Amino acid sequence: MPNPYQVALSLLSKIKKQINIIVVGANDGKFNDPIYDFVMKSIDRTAVCLIEPNTRLKCYLKENYSGHPKSKIINCAIGPNGVLTLYAIKEKYWSDFQPSYATNRGWPEYRAATGITSASREHLEDALKDHSNINAAEAITSLTVPSKELDRVLQDIDWKMPIDVLQIDTEGYDDSVIYSSNLKLTKPKYIYFELCHIPKDRLDVLVNYLSREGYKTYKIQRNALSVKTKGSFLCRFLGSFLFIYFLFVTKKSNKRPKTSK
């Protein structure tokens, strides 16, 4: 069975000539990124803004997107305007943090260690405890990065709105990113985010918020896809098609569809 997110992207590509994509928490933009292959196969039909607060990763983003003429890299966090403290593994420990999920997939040495950077120090401590013998007190450092609301970032770079796809992977900070994305203005048709690191009480609040903003949210393993179902004819069409698709998928797995109300 195809991944529902890929089905949703494929459907959008059949309808729109140009797809406007924002990736928040881009890391290197390639490894373990569910939209990279889609974008690279649709270079002439996509524009992608890659937002990553860790400046150390900019060189990898530039390399991996060097062949895409409509890509832009922004170094900041998405959140309330101001600054944000992130917690990261010091570079000298990158080679020591090589969990099986990274080595089994052939990730480069930096990818797993930089991929757990988070606004929560506890998140890093848990990851180090679960996947290594590294001393967290010695290995974790803090980064103070600029933080901006998404619409302000896009206005600063004269990026076209509304956007089509908002993809988020920020290690437990995804709900804060969504709240700072001014959905009434940016109007993403799809919001794909990582739900596995968001506590249930916060996740329930987020799904209810998205529902009020006109989105239906579907759980896809460790992630979620929120589809805008209200507004333009295109949004209503996408929402109806994907609702039927998820009904089919869940019927085949003998489960009820996990959606927002």
N, C-alpha and C positions, 0 to 999 in steps of 0.2 A: 504493500500500500504506500503510495507516494506521501512524502511529508506534507501535511496540510498547509504549512507556510509556503512551501514551494508551489503548491497548487494555486494558492492565492496570488502569488507573484506572477505565475504564468497566466492566470486569468486577466490580471491587470495589464500585462504586456500585450494581450490580444485586443485590448480595448483602447489603450492610450498609445499615442505615437511617442510621447516623451514622458518618462517616469522620473519624478523628483524624489530623491532618497536622502534621508538624514540618518547617520549612524552615530549614536552617542555611546562612548566607551569603546572606541574603535580598536584599541590595542594596535596590532600591526596591520589590521584590515584584511587579513587573509586566513591565517590558521584558526580553525574553529569558528569561522565567521560564516553564518548560514546564507548570507546574501552575496558573498564575493563571487562565486561562480556565475550566479545569475547576472550580476553587473558586468562581468567580463565577457559574457556571451552576448550582451546587449549594449556594447560600448556606445554605439551610435544612437541609442534610444534612452540613455540614462544620464542623469546628472547626480552626483553623489557628494555630499558634504560629510567629511569624516572628522568627528569631534573627539579629541583624546587629550586629557589633561597632563599626562606624563610626557614631557618634552623629550625624554630619552627614546621614545618610540617613534618620533617623527621621521627618522631616517628610514625605518622599516616601512612606514606608511608611504613615504615618497617612492621607495623602490617598488613596492607591490602595486602602486597605482600609477606608475610612471607611464604606462601605456594608455591611460584613460584621460582624454583631453578635457573632460568636464568634471574633474574631481578637484575638491578643495579641502585642505587640511587646516583645522582650527585647534589651537592648543588652549583649552580651558575646560572647566567643568560646567555642566548645566545644573543650575540651582538658583536660589535667591541671589540677587546681585550682591557682589562683595568678594569674599574669599572663602575657600573651603580647605579644611585639613584632611588630607588623605594619608593612609598608612600603606607602606610598600616594603618589599623585601630589598635590602641593600644589594647592589649589583654584585658584590663579591660572593654572595650566597646563591646567585642564580643557578650556577652549575650544580649546587647541592640539592636544589629543589627540583627533582625530576620524578614526579609521581607516574604511576603506570599508565594513567589515562593520557599522559603526554607522550611518553616514550613509545607506547603502543601505536600511536598515530603519527609518529615521526616528526613531532613538533621541534622547532629550533630551540636551542638551550634557554633563550630568554623568555619564551612564550608562557610557560606555566607560572613562573615566578611573577612576571608582570601582570598576568591575567587575574591574580587574586587581589590586586590593589583595591582598596576599599576605604570608604569613609568610616568604617567600623574597625577599630584595632582588634576587637574580639574575633571578627571574621578571619583575619590573618592568623591570629593565634590558634584558632581551631583548625585551619587548613594546615599549618605547620605541624601541629600535633597529630593530625590524621594521616599525613602523607610524608613525614620526614622525621628525622631526629634533631633537627636544627633548633638551637636555643632561640626562642622568640625574642627574649629581652635583648639579645645581641644582634639579631638579624633584621628587626623591624625598625624602619625610620619613618619620619613624618615629612610630608610634602605640603607646602602651602601654595595653593593654586588659585588663579582667578576663577570666579564663579559668575555666570551670567544666565539670565533667562533666555530660553531658546529663541523667542521672537526677536530679542535684542541682538543676539548673535547673527541671525539671518538678515536683519535690517542693516547691520554694520557691514556685511559683505554683499549687500544688494542681491540677496538670494530670493528667487521667486517663491511666493506663497500663493495659494495653499500648497502643502507638500502631499506626496502620495504615500510614502512609507517612512515611519519613524521606528527605527530599530534601536533597542537599548540593552546594554549589558554592563551594569555598573556595580555588580557584586553587593546586592542588598540595598542599593540607593535608587533603584529603578522607579519606585513610587514618587520619590522626591523630584526626579527628572520629569516625570509626567506632569506633576503639579506645577512645575516651572516651565511648561511648554506652551502655555496659553492656547489651549486647544480650540478656543473660539476663533482665534486668528490664524493659527497654523493649519488647522483642519486636516490632520493626516487621515487618509482613508484606512490605513492599517497602522496599528501600533503593536510591535512584536517586542516582548520584554521577558526577562528572566524572573520567574516567580519563586523559584526554589529557595532563595535566600531572604525572602520577605516574610516576616512572621505572620501567622494567620490573621491576627486581629488587624494588622495594617493592610493585608491583602484584601480582606473583606471590605474595608473602608475604600480602598482603591477601586475595586470592582464596582461598588455602588456609585462612586464618583464617575467612573467611565460610563456607567449606564445612564446617569443623569445627563451626560454630555452626548448621548446618542450612540454609544458603542455597545456591542455584544461581545463578550469575552469568552474565549474558548481555551481550555487547558490543553497544551500539547507537551506531554511529558514534563520536563523541568521548566518549560516556558509557557507563555500565553500569547495568543493572538487576539487583539481587540479590533473589531471591524466596525467602521462607522456605518450605521444603518439608516440614519436620518439625514435629511438635507437634499442634496442634488439627486437627480435620477440615477446617475452613475453609482452613488453611494447606496441607494436603495436596491439597485440591481446587484451590486457586489454582496450586500448584506443578505439578500434573499438567496442568491446562488450558494454562498458559503454556508448558510444555515442548512440548506438542503444537503449539501455535501457532508457537513458534520453529522447530520442525522443518519446519513447512509453509513458513514464510517463507524459511528457508535452502535448502529444496529448490527453491523457485521461483527463487532466485538461484544455484542450482547450487553451493552451498557447504555445508560441514558446519556444524552449530550451534556457535557459540563459547561454550562453557559451562565452568563449573568441573567438576571430577571429582566 
